[in-house]
Each structure stands twice: as structure tokens, then as C-alpha cells.
Amino acid sequence: MLPRVIRGDAFEVALKWPKASVDLFVMDPPYGKILKEEWDQTWHFADYIRLETLIDRLLVPGGAAYVWGGIGTPGHRPFFQWLAGIEVRRAAALRIYDLITWRKRRAYGKSDAYLFTREECVMLVKGLKPRVFNIPLLEEKRGYAGYNKDYPAKSEYLRRTNVWTDVTELFKGKIHKAEKPSKLAEIMIETSSRKGDHVVDLFAGSGSTGVAAMKLGRKCTLVEKSNCVMHDFKAVA
């Protein structure tokens, strides 16, 4: 099924939705003062707090939310500031279930620093444990049967860790300035939802989450404030 696309402000649009109406969030909000675009320059810690409230209200019990974030700049690290307080505030039922690092191929750096090749994504869960967790596997075979005969491997393929090294970033042909490959969303959707579940991306950009959701047979709603051109979903149906 084709994703539903809504043009508008994520907070204004989703505020009208009924409680517990989303099975899974996959989203890449602005990082805050990393890109020159206005939508990134004006993103602050208070926006993460608003997002937290929205996620908590809309997620079903046990639902997951994958939220991308960056390390920020000196004196302005809203993503880390937000993560540090999620379980302290206790105003929401959300907990940090895991922190995923995506290791990219292209490195950025300067003469007095390590080369920078990573982005972070927090996996939040509403409650103590996720309602769905389909063990994700790599395409690489393990090459051995298991630790020993008493603990045989459950698959001939290696299990995915929380450091993702097998997804290459987009080097050209981007529709959106901050576009990520749909494979990232595909991993999250396949791991944390079932067929027919409702997947939502409140900062849809090029719509890569919708591409992944269509491929995996999930209902999907994409919200995007700008008039950014999205992928042709009919072409990937």
C-alpha cells in the first residue's frame, strides 16, 4: 500500500491523532546547528521535549521509536541533553532500550581530531520491553556452528549488533540534504514491527521511510513540513 503523505508541521499534525495509534516511529529530526538550513539552525532542546511528549502519547504499549541524532556543537548538544534526561524526568513511559551507531564510509575531520564517521540513533520503547523484536541478521554467514555443541547457533548468518557497518551512505542523487538510505529504515521496521503495523515518520524528508515500509508491507504515514520532492512510491511498489 502507498504511504499517506501529509504536508505540515509535525507537532501540529500529530497532535490531532488519537492516543496509542502508532506501532513504530522511524524519524530523523533536525540535529540542531549542524546544517546551514533554517530548519536545522532553529532546532533546540525544547523541540526534543515536545517530541518526547508526542511519542509517548501516540505509541502503543511496547511500541518503539527510532530517533536519529548528532553530537551537536560545543555548547549546543540537544540530542545528548535530551537522552540524559529521558529516564530521569519520568513524565513519560519511555525508556532508552538501545543506542545504535551507524558507521559510515566517508570520513570527515581536521588535523587535530579523529576522523568522524558516525551517526547515532536511539531506540526508545514505551514500557519495559518491546512488543515486537524480530532478531535482525546480517547477510554475512558466521562460518561456524556456534559457541559449542550445547549452544548451537540459531542461524547460519551473523546477528546484527548495535554498531551498523554494512549500510553505505548516499554519495550522490540525494533528494533531500540530509537523506539517508532506505535500508536503515528497513532494518528498523523489519526488526520492530509486524506486517500491517502502522509506521510513522514525522520528519519524512525524501520519504525513505515510506520506501522501506512499502517494501515490507507496513502501513505508513509520512509528515513533512517542507515542499521537498519525495521518492516515487508507485515506482517502488
N, C-alpha and C positions, 0 to 999 in steps of 0.2 A: 504494500500500500504506500502511496505517496505521503511524505511528511506534510503536516499542516504548517504553513508559514505565516507568522504574524509579524507585521511591521509595527514596532512601537517600543517604548521604554519597558525593559524587563520588569521593573518593580511595579509599574502601573498596570501592566497587562496581567501579571501573575497574581496580583493582589485580589483579583476578582474570581480566581479559580477556587473550587471547593477544597476543603481540607482533605489531606490524605488521598490526593488524586494523581500522584506521580510515583511510579515504581523506581525510577532511576534518573538521576541528574548526571549529565556529562557536559561540562562547560569550561570555557576558557575566558574568564572575565579580564578586564584590563589589569595590568600589573602595577601601574602607578609610576609615572615619570620615567619610563624606560624608552618608549617611542615618542616621537615628536607630535604625533596626532593629538588633538584636543581631548578625545575620549580617553586617552591613556594618561595625559597630564593632569586631568581633573579627578582621577580615581584615588580615593583615600580610605583610611581605616574604617571610617564610619560607613562606607559603602559595603565593606565586608560584614559589618554587624547587621546591616539591613538584609544582606544576602543570607546570612545565617538564620535570621528570623523567618525568612521566606522558605528556605529549605526545610526547616523544622516543621513549619505549618503544612507544607504540601506533600512531604514524603509519607509513604505508607510505613507502618511499623516494620522495622527491619530493612527498609529501603536504604540504598546507598547513593552518595553524591560524590562524584569525582570533580575536583576543582583545581585547575591549573593555577600556578603562581610563580612569581620570581623572587629573587633575593632582594630586589629593590636597590636603593642607593643610600649612601651614608645619611643618616638622619631620617630616612623615609623608607621603612621596610614594612609596609602594611600587611603583607601576606604572613610574615613571621609573627608580627604583633597579634594578628588575628588568631593564628594557630595556638599561640601560647596561652590564650585566654578561653578557648572554646570549652574546655572541661572544667575551668575554674568558675566561669560565670554560672554554669548550671541552670541558666534560664531556659535552655533548650535541652532536648533529649539526645542531642548529637554527641558522638564521641569520635575521636580520631582512631580509625581502625588500622590504617597503614599510611605510609608516606612513600610514594613512588618517585624514583629518579629516572628520568629519560636521558640517556647518554647519547648525544648527537655526534655526527661525524665531523662537522665543521667546527673548528676551534676559534675562539676569539680571545685576545689577550693583549698585554702590553709588557714592556721589558722588565717591570718589577712585580709581576704577578704570575700565578699559574695560568695556563691556558684554560679558558672557560668553555665547557662542552655540555652543560647540563640544564635541565629544567625540572621543576618539582611539581608533583600533583598529589594532593591529599585525598585519601579515600575516607569519607565520613559515613557513619552508619547511624541510623536512628534506633537507638536501643543498644543492647549488649552484643548482638551478633547479627550478621546479615541474613535476610530471609532466603537469599539465593547466593551460592558461591560455586560455580562450575569450575573445577580446577583447571586453570589455563596451562596449556602445554606449548612448548616451542616446536618448531619444525625440525629441530636437531635431535637425532637419536642419541640415547645415553651411552650406548656401546657396551653396557654391562647389565646383568640381570637384576642387580640390587645390592644392598649392603651385605647381606649374606642370605643363605637359604631359608632362614627363619623370617626374614623381612624382604621378600621379593618385591621388585618394582611393580607398580600398578600399571605402568605404561612403558613402552619401549622408547618414548620420547621424553626429553628432559622437561621438568616442570619449570614454569616461569617464576622468576624471583621478583622482588620489588625494585630491581635495577634493570631497566629495559635497554638492551643494547642492539636489538635486531631490527629496529624501525628507523629507517633513514629519513631525515628531514627533507622538506621540499626545497630544492635549489633554484627552480625556475617554474614558470607557469602558474604562480600563485594568483588566486582571485582576490584574496584579502591579505593585507600587510602582515598579519600575524597568523596566517593559515597553517594548520598542522595536517599531516597526512591522516586520512580517514582510518588507517589501520590502528592508530592509537585508540580512537573511539570504539572501533570494532572489538578490540581486546576487552575493554571495559564493559561494553554491552553484552558480549558473549559470556563474560565471567559473572556479571552481577544482575542478570535478568533472564526471564524466560520468554519464549515466543508469545507474542500477543501483549506483552507488557508495554506500559506507556513510558517512553524515554523522552526527556525534555532537555533542551539546550537553550538557556536564557540569553546567551551571547553567541548567536549562531554563526556570525561572520559569513563565510563562504558556504556554510551548510554541510561541512564534512561529517558532522554527527548524523545528519539525515541520510547521507550516503551509506554509512555503516549500518544504521537502523533498518533501512530498506533491505539491505543485503541479508540481514539476519532475521527478518520477519517480525520486527517490532513496530508498534505504533509510535509515532514521533511527532513532537511539536517543537518547532524552531521559532525563537523570538529574536529579532534583530532590529536595532534602533535605526541604523543607517540604511541607505538605499543600495548597499553593497550587492553586486551581482552574485547570485548563488549558483551552485552546480545545477546542471540539467538533470533533475531526478528521474525524468522519464527515460533518459539515456542509460541510466544505470539500473533500471527496474529489471 
